[in-house]
Amino acid sequence: MQHDHTNPARRNFLRNTLIAGAAALPLSQIASAKTEATSDNTLPESMRTLKSVAAQVVPIGNDERIARVAKAQRLMAEHGIDAVFIGAGSSLTYFTGMHWWDSERLTGVIIPRK
């Protein structure tokens, strides 16, 4: 089997690797700046006394996802749309909770009007 050096998958891999490497540089600088800012007492009192609200976050459950699909079905009925295909990406996560990425295999969900 011959290796095809013009293979799009290889080009995508190289491009994505370069992009990820370039993106990592500013992130390390941001993390360093954040550490310096949190140890610096020059922040206003109102900023230094802020408390985390992360514990109050409620995960999205099945009931909310079912409501999202129901709303989409209602809108499809209003606009005369029989079904919607949602491929890999953030919309797939929004409606199903499934995290997937674009690949050579078609992955998605069909939401019918009924």
C-alpha positions as CSV (number, residue, x, y, z in Angstrom):
1,M,0.0,0.0,0.0
2,Q,1.4,3.4,-1.0
3,H,1.3,6.4,1.3
4,D,-0.5,9.3,-0.3
5,H,1.3,12.4,0.9
6,T,-1.5,14.6,-0.3
7,N,-4.0,12.8,2.0
8,P,-6.4,15.4,3.3
9,A,-6.5,13.7,6.7
10,R,-2.8,14.1,7.1
11,R,-3.0,17.8,6.1
12,N,-5.8,18.3,8.6
13,F,-3.8,16.7,11.3
14,L,-0.8,18.8,10.6
15,R,-2.9,22.0,10.4
16,N,-4.7,21.2,13.6
17,T,-1.5,20.4,15.4
18,L,0.0,23.8,14.4
19,I,-3.2,25.6,15.4
20,A,-3.3,23.8,18.8
21,G,0.4,24.6,19.4
22,A,-0.1,28.3,18.5
23,A,-3.2,28.5,20.8
24,A,-1.3,27.0,23.7
25,L,1.2,29.8,23.9
26,P,-1.2,32.6,24.7
27,L,-3.0,30.3,27.2
28,S,0.1,29.8,29.2
29,Q,0.6,33.6,29.3
30,I,-3.0,34.1,30.4
31,A,-2.6,31.5,33.2
32,S,0.6,33.2,34.3
33,A,-1.1,36.6,34.3
34,K,-4.1,35.2,36.3
35,T,-1.7,33.8,39.0
36,E,-0.1,37.2,39.3
37,A,-3.4,39.0,39.4
38,T,-4.8,36.8,42.1
39,S,-1.8,37.3,44.3
40,D,-1.8,41.0,43.7
41,N,-3.6,43.2,46.2
42,T,-4.2,45.9,43.7
43,L,-7.6,44.4,42.8
44,P,-10.6,46.4,44.1
45,E,-12.2,45.1,47.3
46,S,-15.3,44.1,45.4
47,M,-13.3,41.8,43.2
48,R,-11.3,40.3,46.0
49,T,-14.3,39.3,48.0
50,L,-16.2,37.5,45.2
51,K,-17.1,34.0,46.0
52,S,-17.4,31.1,43.5
53,V,-20.9,30.2,42.4
54,A,-19.7,26.9,40.7
55,A,-21.4,24.8,43.4
56,Q,-24.8,26.3,42.4
57,V,-24.6,25.1,38.8
58,V,-27.2,22.5,38.0
59,P,-26.3,20.1,35.2
60,I,-28.6,19.9,32.2
61,G,-30.8,16.8,32.6
62,N,-33.0,14.7,30.4
63,D,-36.1,16.7,31.2
64,E,-34.5,19.9,29.8
65,R,-33.3,18.1,26.7
66,I,-36.7,16.6,26.1
67,A,-38.2,20.1,26.4
68,R,-35.6,21.4,23.9
69,V,-36.7,18.7,21.4
70,A,-40.3,19.5,22.0
71,K,-39.8,23.1,21.3
72,A,-37.9,22.3,18.1
73,Q,-40.8,20.0,17.1
74,R,-43.3,22.8,17.7
75,L,-41.3,25.2,15.6
76,M,-41.0,22.6,12.8
77,A,-44.8,22.2,12.8
78,E,-45.3,26.0,12.7
79,H,-43.0,26.3,9.7
80,G,-44.0,23.1,7.8
81,I,-40.7,21.3,8.3
82,D,-41.0,17.5,8.5
83,A,-37.7,16.7,10.2
84,V,-34.3,18.1,11.0
85,F,-30.9,16.4,10.8
86,I,-28.4,17.6,13.3
87,G,-24.8,16.5,12.7
88,A,-21.8,16.4,15.0
89,G,-21.1,19.6,16.9
90,S,-22.6,21.9,19.5
91,S,-26.2,21.5,18.3
92,L,-25.9,17.7,18.7
93,T,-24.7,18.3,22.3
94,Y,-27.5,20.8,22.9
95,F,-30.3,18.4,22.0
96,T,-28.8,15.1,23.0
97,G,-26.0,15.6,25.4
98,M,-23.8,13.5,23.0
99,H,-20.3,15.0,22.4
100,W,-19.1,14.1,18.9
101,W,-16.8,15.5,16.3
102,D,-16.8,15.6,12.5
103,S,-15.3,12.5,11.0
104,E,-15.5,10.4,7.9
105,R,-18.5,8.6,9.3
106,L,-21.8,10.4,9.4
107,T,-23.0,10.8,13.0
108,G,-26.0,12.8,14.1
109,V,-29.6,12.7,15.1
110,I,-32.9,13.2,13.2
111,I,-35.6,15.1,15.0
112,P,-39.0,14.4,13.4
113,R,-41.8,16.8,13.6
114,K,-44.0,14.3,15.5
